[in-house]
């Protein structure tokens, strides 16, 4: 109950603060600042094909501004688990997570419809403590930092019927885990306003990825026999149904499926079984998106 109240208070606190910043920005140097976010419930929390916790509330707030002919976005996102521990929780119990990040998008010169992106994000687990290593009695990693680069291509102009397929490729590097992750995704937005209900859209996404982790226990080797390494392929399918209530509010319901092939690829010198995490996960999400 305390965790639920904390999550609700956090979500409510974000909105008025964002509104105040947006109002102040309308007549100042941040005149084109846009603020948005969502309040989301997920029946599982799955990250890169592996279950992290069971059900969780996941509110977020985003700030978007034009910078150097591109778009700069900063965000704060949190996962507040509910109930018993998940199979792949970071610590001995389900842990809260707070992600803080920023990225910049810019059109790639000389290539129509291609956008490049660079950014970084901090993954912080405040319940764990101050460790950037795992093992030797430590409950788990308290934080990691990752940067990424990638590209997105809008195919709308290539199709006579204006099909809006949007392929995306990304490379992520975590400096604490010494990991490299590559993802390729494609998404589509299908407007159902004319055929079903005004304001309704269906948005499928498919993602395929691979990750190689050099230090699964963090930035310090505490085992004395080499760092724990791991690598695996993961995949995810998402199907989201959006309903626009107004110009600044959208309701959504989503179904998800994810999995990985991480069997015996992990461990010291790639000999020991995988770290905890479901091989396959199916879950639901629902929430509200807002902007101002």
DRENDO-1510 file (C-alpha; in Angstrom, 1 decimal, always signed):
<recs>
REC; n; res; u; v; w
REC; 1; UNK; +0.0; +0.0; +0.0 .
REC; 2; UNK; +2.8; +2.4; +0.8 .
REC; 3; UNK; +4.4; +1.7; -2.5 .
REC; 4; UNK; +1.1; +2.3; -4.3 .
REC; 5; UNK; +0.6; +5.6; -2.5 .
REC; 6; UNK; +4.2; +6.7; -3.3 .
REC; 7; UNK; +3.7; +5.9; -7.0 .
REC; 8; UNK; +0.4; +7.9; -7.1 .
REC; 9; UNK; +2.0; +10.8; -5.3 .
REC; 10; UNK; +5.0; +10.8; -7.7 .
REC; 11; UNK; +2.7; +10.8; -10.8 .
REC; 12; UNK; +0.6; +13.6; -9.4 .
REC; 13; UNK; +3.6; +15.6; -8.5 .
REC; 14; UNK; +5.1; +15.4; -12.0 .
REC; 15; UNK; +2.0; +16.8; -13.7 .
REC; 16; UNK; +1.8; +20.2; -11.9 .
REC; 17; UNK; +5.5; +20.7; -12.0 .
REC; 18; UNK; +5.5; +20.0; -15.8 .
REC; 19; UNK; +2.6; +22.3; -16.3 .
REC; 20; UNK; +4.4; +25.1; -14.4 .
REC; 21; UNK; +7.5; +24.7; -16.6 .
REC; 22; UNK; +5.4; +24.6; -19.8 .
REC; 23; UNK; +3.5; +27.8; -18.8 .
REC; 24; UNK; +6.8; +29.6; -18.0 .
REC; 25; UNK; +8.4; +28.4; -21.2 .
REC; 26; UNK; +5.7; +29.9; -23.4 .
REC; 27; UNK; +7.1; +33.4; -23.2 .
REC; 28; UNK; +10.8; +32.7; -22.4 .
REC; 29; UNK; +13.8; +31.1; -24.0 .
REC; 30; UNK; +12.1; +27.7; -23.7 .
REC; 31; UNK; +9.2; +28.8; -25.8 .
REC; 32; UNK; +8.9; +25.6; -27.8 .
REC; 33; UNK; +9.3; +23.3; -24.8 .
REC; 34; UNK; +6.8; +20.4; -24.8 .
REC; 35; UNK; +5.9; +18.3; -21.8 .
REC; 36; UNK; +4.2; +14.9; -22.0 .
REC; 37; UNK; +4.1; +11.6; -20.1 .
REC; 38; UNK; +2.1; +8.6; -19.2 .
REC; 39; UNK; +0.8; +6.6; -16.2 .
REC; 40; UNK; +1.1; +2.9; -17.0 .
REC; 41; UNK; +0.2; -0.4; -15.3 .
REC; 42; UNK; +2.0; -3.5; -16.6 .
REC; 43; UNK; +1.2; -7.0; -15.5 .
REC; 44; UNK; +4.9; -7.8; -15.8 .
REC; 45; UNK; +8.1; -5.8; -16.3 .
REC; 46; UNK; +10.2; -7.3; -19.0 .
REC; 47; UNK; +13.4; -5.8; -20.3 .
REC; 48; UNK; +15.3; -7.1; -23.3 .
REC; 49; UNK; +13.5; -10.4; -23.3 .
REC; 50; UNK; +13.8; -11.1; -19.6 .
REC; 51; UNK; +11.3; -10.7; -16.8 .
REC; 52; UNK; +12.5; -8.3; -14.2 .
REC; 53; UNK; +9.5; -8.1; -11.8 .
REC; 54; UNK; +5.9; -9.0; -11.7 .
REC; 55; UNK; +3.2; -6.3; -12.0 .
REC; 56; UNK; +4.3; -2.7; -11.7 .
REC; 57; UNK; +3.1; +0.9; -12.1 .
REC; 58; UNK; +5.4; +2.8; -14.5 .
REC; 59; UNK; +4.7; +6.6; -14.7 .
REC; 60; UNK; +7.0; +8.8; -16.7 .
REC; 61; UNK; +7.4; +12.5; -17.8 .
REC; 62; UNK; +9.2; +13.7; -20.9 .
REC; 63; UNK; +10.5; +17.2; -21.9 .
REC; 64; UNK; +11.0; +17.9; -25.6 .
REC; 65; UNK; +12.6; +21.0; -27.2 .
REC; 66; UNK; +14.1; +21.9; -30.6 .
REC; 67; UNK; +17.9; +22.2; -30.3 .
REC; 68; UNK; +20.4; +22.8; -33.1 .
REC; 69; UNK; +17.9; +22.0; -35.9 .
REC; 70; UNK; +17.1; +18.7; -34.1 .
REC; 71; UNK; +14.9; +17.5; -31.2 .
REC; 72; UNK; +16.2; +17.1; -27.7 .
REC; 73; UNK; +14.2; +14.9; -25.3 .
REC; 74; UNK; +14.8; +14.4; -21.6 .
REC; 75; UNK; +12.8; +12.0; -19.5 .
REC; 76; UNK; +12.3; +10.4; -16.1 .
REC; 77; UNK; +10.7; +7.0; -15.9 .
REC; 78; UNK; +10.1; +4.7; -12.9 .
REC; 79; UNK; +8.9; +1.2; -12.3 .
REC; 80; UNK; +7.2; +0.6; -8.9 .
REC; 81; UNK; +6.6; -3.2; -8.5 .
REC; 82; UNK; +3.5; -4.6; -6.8 .
REC; 83; UNK; +3.4; -7.8; -4.8 .
REC; 84; UNK; +5.9; -10.6; -4.7 .
REC; 85; UNK; +9.3; -10.7; -6.3 .
REC; 86; UNK; +9.8; -11.5; -9.9 .
REC; 87; UNK; +12.1; -14.2; -11.2 .
REC; 88; UNK; +14.7; -11.7; -12.4 .
REC; 89; UNK; +14.6; -8.9; -9.8 .
REC; 90; UNK; +17.8; -7.0; -9.3 .
REC; 91; UNK; +18.0; -7.6; -5.6 .
REC; 92; UNK; +16.6; -10.2; -3.2 .
REC; 93; UNK; +13.2; -8.6; -3.4 .
REC; 94; UNK; +11.5; -6.6; -6.1 .
REC; 95; UNK; +13.3; -3.3; -6.4 .
REC; 96; UNK; +12.1; +0.1; -7.5 .
REC; 97; UNK; +13.8; +1.5; -10.6 .
REC; 98; UNK; +14.2; +5.0; -11.8 .
REC; 99; UNK; +15.6; +5.8; -15.3 .
REC; 100; UNK; +16.9; +9.3; -16.2 .
REC; 101; UNK; +17.9; +10.0; -19.7 .
REC; 102; UNK; +18.2; +12.3; -22.7 .
REC; 103; UNK; +18.7; +11.9; -26.4 .
REC; 104; UNK; +18.9; +14.1; -29.5 .
REC; 105; UNK; +17.4; +13.3; -32.9 .
REC; 106; UNK; +18.5; +15.0; -36.1 .
REC; 107; UNK; +17.9; +14.5; -39.8 .
REC; 108; UNK; +20.9; +12.8; -41.5 .
REC; 109; UNK; +22.2; +15.2; -44.1 .
REC; 110; UNK; +21.8; +14.0; -47.7 .
REC; 111; UNK; +19.5; +11.1; -46.9 .
REC; 112; UNK; +15.8; +11.8; -47.1 .
REC; 113; UNK; +13.6; +10.5; -44.3 .
REC; 114; UNK; +16.5; +9.2; -42.2 .
REC; 115; UNK; +17.0; +10.4; -38.6 .
REC; 116; UNK; +20.0; +9.8; -36.4 .
REC; 117; UNK; +19.9; +9.6; -32.6 .
REC; 118; UNK; +22.5; +9.9; -29.8 .
REC; 119; UNK; +21.7; +9.7; -26.1 .
REC; 120; UNK; +22.4; +8.3; -22.7 .
REC; 121; UNK; +20.5; +6.9; -19.7 .
REC; 122; UNK; +21.1; +6.2; -16.0 .
REC; 123; UNK; +19.4; +3.0; -14.6 .
REC; 124; UNK; +19.1; +3.6; -10.8 .
REC; 125; UNK; +17.8; +1.1; -8.2 .
REC; 126; UNK; +17.4; +3.2; -5.0 .
REC; 127; UNK; +16.4; +0.3; -2.8 .
REC; 128; UNK; +19.8; -1.5; -3.4 .
REC; 129; UNK; +22.2; +1.0; -1.9 .
REC; 130; UNK; +25.4; +2.4; -3.4 .
REC; 131; UNK; +27.0; -0.5; -5.2 .
REC; 132; UNK; +28.1; -0.7; -8.8 .
REC; 133; UNK; +28.9; -4.4; -8.3 .
REC; 134; UNK; +27.0; -7.5; -7.5 .
REC; 135; UNK; +28.1; -10.4; -5.4 .
REC; 136; UNK; +30.2; -10.8; -2.2 .
REC; 137; UNK; +27.2; -10.1; +0.0 .
REC; 138; UNK; +26.0; -7.1; -2.0 .
REC; 139; UNK; +22.2; -7.3; -2.8 .
REC; 140; UNK; +22.8; -6.2; -6.4 .
REC; 141; UNK; +23.7; -3.3; -8.7 .
REC; 142; UNK; +22.4; +0.1; -7.5 .
REC; 143; UNK; +23.0; +1.8; -10.9 .
REC; 144; UNK; +24.4; +1.4; -14.4 .
REC; 145; UNK; +24.9; +3.9; -17.2 .
REC; 146; UNK; +24.4; +3.3; -20.9 .
REC; 147; UNK; +24.8; +5.5; -24.0 .
REC; 148; UNK; +23.4; +4.7; -27.4 .
REC; 149; UNK; +23.4; +5.7; -31.1 .
REC; 150; UNK; +20.9; +4.7; -33.7 .
REC; 151; UNK; +18.9; +5.6; -36.8 .
REC; 152; UNK; +15.2; +5.6; -37.8 .
REC; 153; UNK; +13.8; +5.6; -41.3 .
REC; 154; UNK; +10.3; +6.8; -42.3 .
REC; 155; UNK; +9.1; +4.8; -45.3 .
REC; 156; UNK; +5.8; +6.7; -45.8 .
REC; 157; UNK; +7.0; +8.5; -49.0 .
REC; 158; UNK; +8.0; +5.2; -50.6 .
REC; 159; UNK; +4.5; +3.8; -50.7 .
REC; 160; UNK; +1.6; +5.0; -52.9 .
REC; 161; UNK; -0.8; +4.3; -50.1 .
REC; 162; UNK; +1.4; +6.1; -47.5 .
REC; 163; UNK; +2.1; +3.0; -45.4 .
REC; 164; UNK; +4.0; +4.4; -42.4 .
REC; 165; UNK; +6.4; +1.6; -41.6 .
REC; 166; UNK; +9.3; +2.9; -39.5 .
REC; 167; UNK; +12.4; +0.7; -39.1 .
REC; 168; UNK; +14.8; +1.5; -36.3 .
REC; 169; UNK; +18.3; +0.2; -35.5 .
REC; 170; UNK; +20.1; +1.0; -32.2 .
REC; 171; UNK; +23.4; +0.2; -30.5 .
REC; 172; UNK; +23.7; +0.5; -26.7 .
REC; 173; UNK; +26.8; +0.3; -24.5 .
REC; 174; UNK; +26.6; -0.1; -20.7 .
REC; 175; UNK; +29.8; +1.2; -19.1 .
REC; 176; UNK; +29.2; -0.6; -15.8 .
REC; 177; UNK; +28.2; -4.0; -17.3 .
REC; 178; UNK; +30.6; -3.7; -20.3 .
REC; 179; UNK; +27.7; -4.7; -22.5 .
REC; 180; UNK; +26.9; -4.1; -26.1 .
REC; 181; UNK; +23.3; -4.4; -27.2 .
REC; 182; UNK; +22.0; -4.2; -30.8 .
REC; 183; UNK; +18.3; -3.9; -31.7 .
REC; 184; UNK; +16.3; -3.7; -34.9 .
REC; 185; UNK; +12.6; -2.8; -34.7 .
REC; 186; UNK; +9.8; -2.0; -37.0 .
REC; 187; UNK; +6.5; -0.3; -36.1 .
REC; 188; UNK; +3.3; +0.7; -37.8 .
REC; 189; UNK; +0.3; +2.9; -36.9 .
REC; 190; UNK; -3.0; +1.9; -38.3 .
REC; 191; UNK; -5.7; +4.6; -38.1 .
REC; 192; UNK; -9.1; +3.1; -37.4 .
REC; 193; UNK; -11.0; +6.4; -37.2 .
REC; 194; UNK; -12.9; +5.8; -40.5 .
REC; 195; UNK; -13.5; +2.1; -40.2 .
REC; 196; UNK; -14.2; +1.5; -36.5 .
REC; 197; UNK; -14.2; +4.5; -34.2 .
REC; 198; UNK; -13.0; +8.1; -34.4 .
REC; 199; UNK; -9.8; +8.5; -32.4 .
REC; 200; UNK; -8.9; +4.8; -32.4 .
REC; 201; UNK; -5.6; +3.4; -33.8 .
REC; 202; UNK; -3.8; +0.1; -33.7 .
REC; 203; UNK; +0.0; +0.2; -33.3 .
REC; 204; UNK; +2.0; -3.0; -33.7 .
REC; 205; UNK; +5.8; -3.2; -33.1 .
REC; 206; UNK; +8.3; -6.1; -33.6 .
REC; 207; UNK; +11.8; -6.0; -32.0 .
REC; 208; UNK; +14.8; -8.3; -32.4 .
REC; 209; UNK; +17.9; -7.9; -30.4 .
REC; 210; UNK; +21.2; -9.3; -29.2 .
REC; 211; UNK; +23.2; -8.5; -26.1 .
REC; 212; UNK; +26.7; -9.4; -25.0 .
REC; 213; UNK; +27.6; -8.7; -21.4 .
REC; 214; UNK; +31.2; -8.6; -20.3 .
REC; 215; UNK; +30.6; -8.0; -16.5 .
REC; 216; UNK; +27.3; -9.3; -15.4 .
REC; 217; UNK; +28.2; -8.6; -11.8 .
REC; 218; UNK; +29.2; -5.0; -12.4 .
REC; 219; UNK; +32.3; -2.9; -12.7 .
REC; 220; UNK; +34.4; -4.9; -10.2 .
REC; 221; UNK; +35.5; -8.6; -10.4 .
REC; 222; UNK; +34.6; -9.9; -6.9 .
REC; 223; UNK; +34.7; -13.6; -7.7 .
REC; 224; UNK; +38.4; -13.9; -8.2 .
REC; 225; UNK; +38.1; -16.2; -11.2 .
REC; 226; UNK; +37.1; -13.8; -14.0 .
REC; 227; UNK; +34.1; -11.7; -14.8 .
REC; 228; UNK; +30.7; -13.4; -15.4 .
REC; 229; UNK; +30.0; -13.1; -19.1 .
REC; 230; UNK; +26.8; -13.7; -21.0 .
REC; 231; UNK; +25.2; -13.2; -24.4 .
REC; 232; UNK; +21.8; -14.0; -25.9 .
REC; 233; UNK; +19.3; -13.1; -28.5 .
REC; 234; UNK; +15.9; -11.6; -27.5 .
REC; 235; UNK; +12.7; -10.7; -29.2 .
REC; 236; UNK; +9.4; -8.9; -28.5 .
REC; 237; UNK; +6.1; -8.3; -30.1 .
REC; 238; UNK; +3.8; -5.5; -29.0 .
REC; 239; UNK; +0.3; -4.6; -30.0 .
REC; 240; UNK; -1.1; -1.3; -28.7 .
REC; 241; UNK; -4.6; +0.0; -29.1 .
REC; 242; UNK; -4.9; +3.8; -28.6 .
REC; 243; UNK; -8.0; +5.9; -28.1 .
REC; 244; UNK; -7.7; +9.7; -28.3 .
REC; 245; UNK; -10.0; +11.3; -25.7 .
REC; 246; UNK; -8.9; +14.8; -26.4 .
REC; 247; UNK; -6.0; +16.8; -27.9 .
REC; 248; UNK; -4.0; +16.2; -24.7 .
REC; 249; UNK; -5.2; +12.8; -23.4 .
REC; 250; UNK; -5.0; +9.3; -24.9 .
REC; 251; UNK; -6.0; +6.0; -23.3 .
REC; 252; UNK; -4.2; +2.8; -24.4 .
REC; 253; UNK; -4.4; -1.0; -23.9 .
REC; 254; UNK; -1.5; -3.2; -25.0 .
REC; 255; UNK; -0.6; -6.9; -25.3 .
REC; 256; UNK; +3.0; -8.0; -25.2 .
REC; 257; UNK; +5.1; -11.2; -25.9 .
REC; 258; UNK; +8.8; -11.5; -25.4 .
REC; 259; UNK; +11.4; -14.2; -25.1 .
REC; 260; UNK; +15.1; -15.0; -25.3 .
REC; 261; UNK; +17.4; -18.0; -26.1 .
REC; 262; UNK; +19.6; -17.6; -23.1 .
REC; 263; UNK; +20.2; -21.2; -22.0 .
REC; 264; UNK; +23.7; -22.1; -21.0 .
REC; 265; UNK; +25.6; -19.2; -22.6 .
REC; 266; UNK; +26.3; -17.4; -19.4 .
REC; 267; UNK; +28.8; -17.8; -16.6 .
REC; 268; UNK; +32.5; -17.8; -16.1 .
REC; 269; UNK; +34.1; -18.4; -19.5 .
REC; 270; UNK; +30.6; -19.1; -20.8 .
REC; 271; UNK; +30.1; -22.4; -19.0 .
REC; 272; UNK; +27.5; -21.8; -16.3 .
REC; 273; UNK; +23.7; -21.4; -16.7 .
REC; 274; UNK; +21.9; -18.2; -17.5 .
REC; 275; UNK; +21.1; -15.5; -15.0 .
REC; 276; UNK; +17.4; -15.6; -13.7 .
REC; 277; UNK; +14.8; -14.5; -16.2 .
REC; 278; UNK; +11.8; -16.0; -17.9 .
REC; 279; UNK; +12.4; -17.7; -21.3 .
REC; 280; UNK; +9.1; -16.4; -22.6 .
REC; 281; UNK; +6.7; -13.8; -21.2 .
REC; 282; UNK; +3.2; -12.7; -22.1 .
REC; 283; UNK; +1.7; -9.7; -20.4 .
REC; 284; UNK; -0.8; -6.8; -20.6 .
REC; 285; UNK; -0.4; -3.1; -20.1 .
REC; 286; UNK; -2.9; -0.2; -19.8 .
REC; 287; UNK; -2.7; +3.5; -19.1 .
REC; 288; UNK; -3.1; +7.1; -20.1 .
REC; 289; UNK; -0.8; +9.4; -22.1 .
REC; 290; UNK; -1.0; +13.1; -21.6 .
REC; 291; UNK; +0.7; +16.2; -23.0 .
REC; 292; UNK; +0.5; +19.9; -22.4 .
</recs>
